[in-house]
């Protein structure tokens, strides 16, 4: 994971020679400085074309991955995030592992105040799995937000008619 220190040192954004790695690659992630670290605000990514492999059968799993975070000093650059998520394409992990790995990699990368990752996987064998994980920086108000959000995250589930 690259943690760039200066504005303008991002190497992937605008690069026409982008390589789409199909092996798990957290080192492709890049950051840039948060211009408003004194403010608490959410950044949300919706990634509707996530794929990984079942670690037992090798069959593909498809999902929308939702990532929401409250940045501290660093923010993840979106093209690097796209390439990182693409790198799961040939990785064999259970759905629950995927969301936790993504969250932990982003915590190591950015050290956010708060982050949550929710996977909405399409069904295989007649069942869909929607794992959710989150993290609030210990010793801050965000630690309490994380617990509250975890215990209430699915109180009002959406109506699903496309799965």
N, C-alpha and C positions, 0 to 999 in steps of 0.2 A: 504494500500500500504506500503510495506516494503522498507525502504530506508537504505540499509546496508551501513556501514561506512568503513569496512575493506575488503581488498581482501581476498577471501576465505570464506567469511561469507554467500555466496549464498547457500540457502538450497535446491533448487529444481534440479539444474543441477547435473546429475549423481545419483539422488535419484531414486531407482528402485521401491519405494512404492508410486509413484505419484498418487494423487487423481485427477480425472477429474471432477471438480464441474460443475454442470449444472444450477447453480443459479449465477446471476451476481456477480462477485467477484473481484473488483479492488484491494482488499487486497492481492491477490496472486502475484501481480507485485513486482519484485525485481530489484535492480540496482547494478551496480558496478562502480568503478571509471574510468573515461576517462583518459587514459594514455597520451593523446595528447590534452589537453584542449586549448592550444595556437593555434592549427591548426583548420581551418574551413574545414570540410569534411562531406559528406553525408553518412548516414547509411540508407539502404532501406530494408524493409521487404515486401515480397509478400506472402499473406495469401490466397491461392485459395480455402479453404474449410470453409469459414466463414458461419455460419448460425445464424439466429435469427427468431423471429416469428412476423407476422403481428399483430399489437395490436388490430385490429378490428376483423379479421377472425380467427386468431390463426394458419393460414397456415404458413408453413416454407418459409423463404426467404433465398436464397443462393447467395453468392457473393465472389468475390476476393477483399480483402482489401489490399491496398497499403499504407504503412506508410514509409515516408522519413523524416529524421530529421538531424539537425546539432547539435551534442551534445555540451554541455558546460562541467560541472564538472562530471555529472553522465550519465550513459548509461543504457538502459533497457536490462535485461538479456532475451535472446530469448526464453528459455523454459517457463519462467514465462509469457512472452507475449503470447505464444501459449495457455497456460492454461487460461489466462485472456480472450482471444478471444473466446475460447471454452465456457466460462461461459455465453456468450450471447445466447447460444443454445435455452434456454427456456424463454428468455426475449422478451417481446412484445414491440417493438419500430419501428417507421417508419425508412426507410433507412437513411434519413437525420439526424435523432436523433442518430442513431448508430455511424456514422462517427464523429459527434460532441462530443459525450460522450467519444469515444475512444481518440480523440485528447485532450480533457480537462483532462482526467485521466492521460495521458502521460505527459502533461504540469505540472500537480501537482506533479507527480512522479519525473521528471528529471529536470524541468526548462531548457528546451533546448533553444538554440539560435534561431532555426527555426524548424517548424514541419508542415507536411501536411499529410492529410489522405484522400484517395480517395476510394470510394466503387463502384465496378462494379457489380451491382446486375443482376442476371439472370431475364428474363422477366416472369411476371405473368400477365395474361389477355392481352397478346400481347404487353406489353410495359416494357422496362427496365429503371431503374433509376440509374444514376451514380453521386451521390452527392460528392462534393469536399469541403474540408475546410482546412484552414491553419492559421498559427500564426507565427509572427516574434516578438522577444523580443522588447518591447517598448523602444524607445530611442536609438536603435542601427540600424546599416545598415540593419539588418534582418527584421525590421519593414517595410522598403521600399521594400525589396525583396518580402515579403509576399503580399503586395498590387500589385506589378507588376505581380507576379506569379498568383494571384487570377484572375486578369483581362485578363490574357493570357493563362490560364491553358489548355484550350481546343480549341486552334486555329487550331490545326492540329489533329483532332480526328482520332483514329485508325480505320482501316477497321475491322468490326466485322462480322465474318461469323459463329461463333459457338453459337450464342444466338438466 
